[in-house]
Amino acid sequence: MEMEKIFKVYVYPDGDLPIVHDGPCKDIYSIEGRFLHEMEQGVGRFRTNDPNVAHVYFLPFSVTWMVKYLYTPASHDMSPIKQFVSDYVRVISTRHPFWNRTHGANHFMLSCHDWGPFASQGDPFLYNTSIRVLCNANTSEGFQPRKDVSLPEINLFGGEMSPKLLSPPPDNPPRRYLAFFAGGEHGPIRPYLLHHWKNHDNDIRVYEYLPKDQDYYSFMLNSKFCLCPSGYEVASPRIVEAIYAECVPVILSKNFVLPFSDVLQWEAFSVQVDVSDIPRLKEILSAIPEDKYWKLKEGVKAVRRHFTLNQPAKRYDVFHMILHSIWLRRLNIQIK
């Protein structure tokens, strides 16, 4: 792979802990800290300490930690977060010559926090020109697939994927349920899903809150399809959980650019259902022929390695997929 042979990333040394050079490594925003940690301390062949040979430049700040340390809860005032980003870019562009050569076009930030896009508004060139690697890949909120990268949201409770999902059992006996979802009534899509399917059908098991005597991952492992509706923002950790559980993801979203869609054919391992068709979910999923379902399931197995967080990173895993997505966008930038 050409990328592995030549691609070099320079990580700016500027900035202080904890907001820079650190990030969450567990729970819903874990990909943010894991990527930063791997970039700075893990796979050395992609990182260069010589900025003059770098193809891209990484701004190693954590929006999640900005929210934790700079945001006043319930204030709805995001100006301190945008101000931090503005100040950071100003320092980078003042101390180093690389930002100004392209107005930041060969620079990238990475954030899984819902407010990543808003934080990037702290600098107009970061927002409009730089590569933004975001879980919140919503085209209606300024995400540009041509230059930005959709980042998969991976929820690691306690820092690890659930052991139940690491080795899914064979489908013998066959999975009991046609489809499954459990989650809070967040955003515009989930209330519609819950209205039509909550406690309405034994084949499509939809819950707002799972009963305490029921296990979330056991439902996934016993369902043919896993419903993945957007919440307040477009991304959902259920997509990656479904892939781990070998449960075909059913994407219920609007304006969401799916991760790695430059190279992955999502139609080969998932089902996308228009939100307006939620009342017809059972009809749509039941109409999928058995041989098509098994092809989708095999597709899920095939792409699983591309959504796996290894430590240290391994070839073709999620870390490499993120870098490859950045590499593809860097190829589109003309450097004078």
Stockholm file with secondary structure:
# STOCKHOLM 1.0

chainA/1-336         MEMEKIFKVYVYPDGDLPIVHDGPCKDIYSIEGRFLHEMEQGVGRFRTNDPNVAHVYFLPFSVTWMVKYLYTPASHDMSPIKQFVSDYVRVISTRHPFWNRTHGANHFMLSCHDWGPFASQGDPFLYNTSIRVLCNANTSEGFQPRKDVSLPEINLFGGEMSPKLLSPPPDNPPRRYLAFFAGGEHGPIRPYLLHHWKNHDNDIRVYEYLPKDQDYYSFMLNSKFCLCPSGYEVASPRIVEAIYAECVPVILSKNFVLPFSDVLQWEAFSVQVDVSDIPRLKEILSAIPEDKYWKLKEGVKAVRRHFTLNQPAKRYDVFHMILHSIWLRRLNIQIK
#=GR chainA/1-336 SS CHHHHHCCEEECCCSCTTTBSCCCCSBTTHHHHHHHHHHHHSCTTTBCSCGGGCSEEECCBCHHHHHHHHCCTTCCCCHHHHHHHHHHHHHHHHHCSHHHHHTTTTEEEEECSTTHHHHHTTSHHHHHTSEEEESCCBGGGTCCTTTCEECCCCCBGGGSCCHHHHSCCCCSSCCSEEEEEECCCCTTHHHHHHHHHBTTCSSEEEESSCCTTSCHHHHHHTEEEEEEECCSSSCCTHHHHHHHTTCEEEEECSSBCCTTTTTCCGGGTCEECCGGGGGGHHHHHHTSCHHHHHHHHHHHHHHGGGGCCCSSCCTTSHHHHHHHHHHHHHTTCCCC
#=GC SS_cons         CHHHHHCCEEECCCSCTTTBSCCCCSBTTHHHHHHHHHHHHSCTTTBCSCGGGCSEEECCBCHHHHHHHHCCTTCCCCHHHHHHHHHHHHHHHHHCSHHHHHTTTTEEEEECSTTHHHHHTTSHHHHHTSEEEESCCBGGGTCCTTTCEECCCCCBGGGSCCHHHHSCCCCSSCCSEEEEEECCCCTTHHHHHHHHHBTTCSSEEEESSCCTTSCHHHHHHTEEEEEEECCSSSCCTHHHHHHHTTCEEEEECSSBCCTTTTTCCGGGTCEECCGGGGGGHHHHHHTSCHHHHHHHHHHHHHHGGGGCCCSSCCTTSHHHHHHHHHHHHHTTCCCC
//
